[in-house]
């Protein structure tokens, strides 16, 4: 009996433990059920929001596509209308239109490798103008075609540069920079400044203006004031005095005035030699000339008696002041030349007196 009671008590204890475990499982199941339901509700809410967003995006996309289709349809209708109008127009003769393809663009001059900065700059500028006229704007095509205009040492330079696989030229700016580095003297501007400083007018004004302009183009940062100073300083005295009298303020006006309105009053050597030869001729030649002049006067008198007008005796040589077909005494610019010479002499005399006074 005692063993049976112990067994029953053990069974009761086991049943109590089982009941407690079932109660715990029921509680856990309730919690899991509530958590699962909450998760499902949140997921359903997110899915619903995403579905609403996608629906709105699809509606917007549909509206955009419909708008674009209407615009494309309108453009197509417009193109069709223009095409129909062009087809209905009468044909135009080819001679009345000018095509850009028929324009003949002259090729730039070649470059042979002369070590002059101006030649290098002019060559590169001509190449760029040629490429622009031809519509060539990409660097690869320019670099491919530019060497066809190189000759002699410049062509040899490109052969070596083209074979250099370590530092190849890939852009047009690199090509220009390397060409200038090889053939443009580094001291070109310095030499141009030196030649400009010692430039003096020895011949005609046009030659002086040309040489002065060539030198100033090789100098990049020279101011207008400095150019005017060097230009005036290199002129002959009479030309400088005349330009100072006109009060020139800029180099452009000074060059224009010197090239257009100032005449070269320097006496040519050949004409002076001719005058000396005529002055050294023997007197009997003068007698012959007098006899000729008398006969000419007689002819003139005969012309007057017959009703004609006497012809004026023209000088054998042109006026050395203005190259006109008249005697020097009749030159209209003689007075201006005399005034300029007088003014120059007075200025020199004044400077001499001032220097004597300072001594």
C-alpha positions in Angstrom: 0.0 0.0 0.0 2.8 2.3 0.8 4.4 1.8 -2.6 1.1 2.4 -4.3 0.6 5.7 -2.5 4.1 6.8 -3.4 3.4 6.0 -7.0 0.2 7.9 -7.0 1.8 10.9 -5.4 4.5 10.9 -8.1 1.9 10.7 -10.8 0.1 13.6 -9.3 3.2 15.6 -9.2 3.9 14.8 -12.8 0.4 15.8 -13.8 0.8 19.1 -12.0 4.0 19.8 -13.8 2.3 19.0 -17.1 -0.5 21.3 -16.3 1.9 24.1 -15.5 3.7 23.6 -18.7 0.5 23.6 -20.7 -0.4 26.9 -19.1 3.0 28.4 -20.0 2.6 27.1 -23.6 -0.8 28.7 -23.8 0.6 32.0 -22.6 3.5 31.9 -25.1 1.1 31.0 -27.9 -1.0 34.0 -27.1 2.0 36.3 -27.2 3.3 34.8 -30.4 -0.1 35.1 -32.0 -0.4 38.8 -31.0 3.1 39.5 -32.3 2.4 37.7 -35.6 -0.8 39.6 -36.1 1.0 42.9 -35.4 3.7 42.1 -37.9 1.2 41.0 -40.5 -0.7 44.3 -40.0 2.4 46.4 -40.4 3.4 44.4 -43.5 0.0 44.9 -45.0 0.2 48.6 -44.2 3.6 48.9 -45.9 2.5 46.9 -49.0 -0.6 49.1 -49.3 1.5 52.3 -49.1 3.9 50.9 -51.7 1.1 49.9 -54.0 -0.5 53.4 -53.7 2.9 55.0 -54.5 3.5 52.7 -57.5 0.0 53.4 -58.8 0.6 57.1 -58.6 3.9 56.8 -60.4 2.3 54.8 -63.1 -0.3 57.4 -63.6 2.3 60.2 -63.8 4.3 58.1 -66.3 1.2 57.5 -68.4 0.4 61.3 -68.4 4.0 62.1 -69.4 4.1 59.6 -72.2 0.7 60.8 -73.5 2.0 64.4 -73.5 5.2 63.5 -75.3 3.3 61.4 -77.9 1.0 64.4 -78.6 4.1 66.7 -79.0 5.8 64.2 -81.3 2.6 63.9 -83.3 2.4 67.6 -83.7 6.0 67.9 -84.8 5.5 65.1 -87.4 2.5 66.9 -88.7 4.5 70.1 -89.0 7.3 68.3 -90.8 4.8 66.7 -93.2 3.3 70.1 -93.9 6.7 71.7 -94.6 7.7 68.8 -96.8 4.5 69.1 -98.8 5.0 72.8 -99.2 8.6 72.3 -100.4 7.4 69.6 -102.9 4.8 72.0 -104.3 7.4 74.8 -104.8 8.9 75.3 -108.2 12.5 74.0 -108.6 15.3 76.5 -108.1 18.2 76.4 -110.5 21.5 75.3 -109.1 23.2 78.6 -110.2 21.0 80.6 -107.9 22.2 78.9 -104.8 25.6 78.7 -103.3 26.7 75.6 -101.4 29.3 75.7 -98.7 30.9 72.6 -100.3 31.7 74.6 -103.5 33.7 77.2 -101.6 37.4 76.7 -102.5 39.5 77.2 -99.3 43.1 78.0 -100.1 45.7 75.8 -98.4 48.0 77.4 -95.9 51.6 78.0 -96.7 54.1 75.3 -95.7 56.7 75.7 -92.9 60.3 74.6 -93.5 61.6 75.1 -89.9 62.9 78.6 -90.0 63.8 79.8 -86.5 61.6 82.9 -86.5 58.8 83.3 -84.0 56.7 85.3 -86.5 56.8 82.5 -89.1 55.8 79.9 -86.6 52.9 82.0 -85.3 51.7 82.8 -88.9 52.0 79.1 -89.8 49.9 77.9 -86.9 47.4 80.7 -87.4 47.0 79.8 -91.0 46.5 76.1 -90.2 43.8 77.0 -87.6 42.0 79.2 -90.1 42.1 76.5 -92.8 40.8 73.8 -90.4 38.0 76.1 -89.2 37.0 76.8 -92.8 37.0 73.1 -93.6 35.0 72.3 -90.5 37.8 70.2 -88.9 37.5 70.7 -85.1 38.6 67.5 -83.5 42.2 67.3 -82.4 43.0 63.9 -83.9 42.1 65.0 -87.4 44.1 68.2 -87.0 47.2 66.4 -85.8 46.9 63.9 -88.6 46.7 66.6 -91.4 49.0 69.3 -90.0 52.3 67.4 -90.7 51.4 67.4 -94.5 52.3 71.2 -94.5 55.7 70.6 -92.8 58.9 70.6 -95.0 62.6 70.1 -94.5 63.8 70.3 -90.9 60.2 70.7 -89.6 59.2 67.5 -91.4 62.2 65.7 -89.9 61.2 67.0 -86.4 57.7 65.5 -86.9 59.1 62.1 -88.0 61.1 61.8 -84.8 58.2 63.2 -82.7 55.7 60.9 -84.3 57.9 57.9 -83.6 58.2 58.8 -79.9 55.9 56.3 -78.2 56.7 57.4 -74.7 55.4 61.0 -75.0 53.0 61.0 -77.9 51.1 64.2 -79.0 47.4 63.7 -78.4 45.9 67.2 -78.4 46.1 70.2 -80.8 47.4 72.4 -78.0 50.3 70.0 -77.4 51.2 70.1 -81.1 51.3 73.9 -81.1 53.3 74.0 -77.9 55.9 71.4 -79.1 56.3 73.2 -82.4 56.9 76.5 -80.8 59.3 74.9 -78.3 61.3 73.5 -81.1 61.4 76.3 -83.7 60.4 79.5 -81.9 63.5 81.2 -80.4 63.2 81.7 -76.6 64.8 85.1 -76.8 62.8 86.3 -79.9 61.0 89.0 -77.9 64.2 90.2 -76.3 65.9 90.5 -79.7 62.9 92.3 -81.2 63.0 94.8 -78.3 66.7 95.4 -79.0 66.2 96.0 -82.7 63.3 98.3 -82.0 65.4 100.3 -79.6 68.0 100.9 -82.3 65.6 101.3 -85.2 66.0 104.6 -87.1 64.5 105.8 -90.4 67.1 105.6 -93.1 64.9 105.3 -96.2 61.2 106.0 -97.0 58.6 106.3 -94.3 56.7 103.3 -95.7 59.7 101.1 -95.2 60.2 102.4 -91.7 56.5 101.8 -90.8 56.7 98.2 -92.2 59.9 97.4 -90.2 58.5 99.0 -87.1 55.2 97.1 -87.3 57.0 93.8 -87.9 59.1 94.3 -84.7 56.2 95.4 -82.5 54.2 92.3 -83.6 56.9 90.1 -82.1 56.5 91.9 -78.7 53.4 90.8 -76.8 53.2 93.1 -73.8 54.4 96.5 -75.2 52.1 99.3 -74.2 50.6 101.8 -76.7 52.6 104.6 -75.0 55.9 102.8 -75.4 55.2 102.0 -79.1 54.4 105.7 -79.8 57.7 106.7 -78.1 59.9 104.3 -80.1 58.0 105.2 -83.3 58.5 108.9 -82.9 62.1 108.5 -81.7 63.1 106.6 -84.8 61.7 109.0 -87.3 63.8 111.6 -89.1 63.8 115.1 -87.5 61.4 116.7 -90.0 58.9 113.9 -89.7 59.1 113.8 -85.9 58.6 117.6 -85.7 55.6 117.4 -88.0 53.9 114.6 -86.0 54.7 116.5 -82.7 53.1 119.6 -84.2 49.9 117.5 -84.9 50.0 116.3 -81.3 49.7 112.5 -81.9 48.4 110.7 -78.8 48.3 107.0 -80.0 50.4 104.8 -82.2 47.6 104.0 -84.7 47.0 107.6 -85.5 50.7 108.3 -85.7 51.4 105.5 -88.1 48.4 106.4 -90.3 49.4 110.0 -90.5 53.0 109.1 -91.3 52.1 106.6 -94.0 49.4 108.6 -95.7 49.9 112.4 -95.3 53.7 112.8 -94.8 55.8 112.9 -97.9 59.5 112.0 -98.0 61.4 115.2 -98.4 64.7 113.5 -98.5 66.4 114.3 -101.9 67.1 111.1 -103.9 70.7 110.5 -104.7 70.1 109.8 -108.4 68.4 113.2 -108.9 71.0 115.1 -107.0 73.7 113.4 -109.2 71.7 114.4 -112.3 71.6 118.0 -111.1 75.3 118.1 -110.5 76.0 116.7 -114.0 73.8 119.3 -115.5 75.5 122.0 -113.5 79.0 120.8 -114.6 78.1 120.8 -118.4 80.1 123.1 -120.7 78.9 126.5 -121.5 78.5 125.9 -125.3 75.9 123.3 -124.2 74.1 126.2 -122.5 74.4 128.3 -125.7 72.7 125.4 -127.6 70.0 125.3 -125.0 69.5 129.1 -125.3 69.3 128.7 -129.1 66.8 126.0 -128.6 64.8 128.1 -126.2 64.8 131.0 -128.7 63.6 128.8 -131.4 61.0 127.4 -129.0 60.0 131.0 -128.3 59.8 131.7 -132.0 57.6 128.6 -132.4 55.5 129.9 -129.5 55.1 133.3 -131.1 54.1 131.6 -134.4 51.6 129.6 -132.4 50.3 132.8 -130.8 50.1 134.5 -134.2 48.2 131.6 -135.6 45.8 131.7 -132.6 47.3 128.9 -130.6 48.4 129.0 -126.9 52.1 128.8 -126.0 53.2 125.6 -124.4 54.8 125.8 -120.9 58.3 124.5 -120.6 58.3 121.4 -118.4 61.2 120.5 -116.2 63.3 117.5 -117.2 63.2 115.9 -113.7 60.4 115.8 -111.1 60.3 118.0 -108.1 62.5 116.3 -105.4 60.2 117.6 -102.6 56.9 116.1 -103.7 57.8 114.2 -106.9 55.4 116.5 -108.8 55.8 117.6 -112.5 56.9 121.1 -111.7 59.9 123.2 -110.8 61.1 123.2 -107.2 60.4 127.0 -106.9 56.7 126.3 -107.8 56.3 123.4 -105.3 53.2 124.0 -103.0 54.9 122.2 -100.2 58.1 124.3 -100.3 56.8 126.8 -97.7 55.8 124.0 -95.3 59.3 122.5 -95.6 61.0 125.8 -95.0 58.9 126.4 -92.0 59.7 123.0 -90.6 63.4 123.5 -91.2 63.3 126.9 -89.5 61.4 125.5 -86.5 63.9 122.7 -86.2 66.9 125.1 -86.4 65.3 127.4 -83.8 64.7 124.4 -81.4 68.3 123.3 -81.8 69.6 126.8 -81.2 67.4 127.1 -78.1 68.7 123.7 -76.8 72.3 124.9 -77.4 71.7 128.2 -75.5 70.2 126.2 -72.7 73.1 123.9 -72.5 75.6 126.8 -72.6 73.6 128.5 -69.8 73.8 125.4 -67.6 77.5 125.3 -68.2 
